């Protein structure tokens, strides 16, 4: 038994190789734009209306800060001042938070106070240094009791992808881009008034909500400021979702655009999320539905420092080794 234990221990010292990144696997079929052509980074569908094309090109040029071409943003590593509201009546401030992302699916969210959530090659994990050692590392992608943590990672990943899209407009893959009506009735109350002064466009892109079962990706309503052409509001949802506030809907307010790492970046970001309620069905089944918007933003963040070209690798998104 002792020998067997030693052999098992020796085997654990050489971890198995990491699985390939999700985008390394060949797609089942190319994503097509509204005209039936394969989507390509930086190319609008041929049928895009002149008004929408001009607005997008103005946005891309402004964010690029004068550069005619750049390497795509495939990851970022940012230090933030963060106010997080996990529940509507409870907020926590994290002045030294870290938010890191590696396309298309790896994410690290660290409060700077000993609590870290990570989604990486070995799954979803929570590391909490504030609890006893034997409970510090918890796998999140199993068990109903971890559903809230998994949902937080899902939301943070959508925000990371949308953030990358907005600071890298020249490299976005676009299925459709059209002028849109003011979505004021769909927006949170605190954002609705500002929406009136914006020019609105709707785009679909596979770069925010990718997946074999959802080739069109996300439907994003962009509200652009008249003076700068930069996004001030974005309403994001699954492209196939009904046009209402759904559990997958997010509204993001962006302001204080400044030069950052060779591009323009919104220094202040507010993330509004819907109020979710559980609805019981027949038997033991239940479903999550949106009951309007939360009264206050779920995330209030200010970018302090960091980089949009972080030399991140999959190993940066592994859980820490147990102590």
C-alpha positions, 0 to 999 in steps of 0.5 A: 500500500505504501509503495502504491501511494508513492507511485500515485504521488510520483504520477501526480508530480507530472501533470497531464498536458493542457488541452488545446485552446477552444479556437484551435479546434476546426469549426464545423462550418464557417460563419456567414454574414447577412449576404452569405459570405464568410465573415472576416475580421475587419470586413463589413457585409457588402450590403451594409448601408452607407450610414452604418458603414460610415459610423463604424469606420469612424468608430474604428478610426477613433479607437485605433488612435491614428493607426491604420492596422494593428495586431488583434487584441487577443487578451488583456490584463488590467488593474481596476478599482471595482465595486461589485454588487453580487446582490442588489442590497450588498456591494463590495469595493475592491480597489486593487482588482485584476481582470485578465482575459485570453481569447476566446474563453479564459478569464481571471477575476481577482478581487485583490483581497484573496479571492480569485475566480478563474476559467481556464484549461482545467475548468472553473475554479474559486480560490479563497485565501480568507478561508481555512486551507482545506476549503480554499480551492473549490471547483466551480463547474460541478454542483448546483451549489456553485451555480452562482459563481459559474454565472458570475464567470459567464457574465464576466466573460461576456463583458471581456469579449465585448470590451475587446470588441470595442477597443479593437473594432478594426478586427471584429467579425460582423454578420450584420450592421444596420441603423437601429431605433433608440432602444430606450424601453429596453434599457435600465432606467439610469441609462435610458435618458442618455440614450436619447442623444445617441445614434444607434446601430445594431450588429451581430458578431460571433466574437462575443457569444461564440459557439457551435449552437449559436453561429450568429453569436451576439446581438449588440445595440451600440449607442454612439456619441454624436461628437466623438463617434465613440460608444457610450452605451451597448446592449448585448444579448444572444443573437437568437434571443427575443427582443426583450430583457432576458437572463442573457442581456447586459447593458454597458455604459462606457465613458471617459475614453482615454489613450491607453496602450496605443489605443483609446479605451473607456476608463469608466465602465458600468455593467447593468444586469437583469434581476433574475428570479427562479420560476418553478415548473412541473415536478422539480424543474425550474428556470431562470427568467429576467424580472426587469433590471437591477436598480444599480449596476452589478459592476462599476469599474475604473481602469487604472493600469495594465495592457491590451497586449498581455503575453498571457498563456493558458497556464496563467488561467490554471488554479493555484496548486493546493498548499 
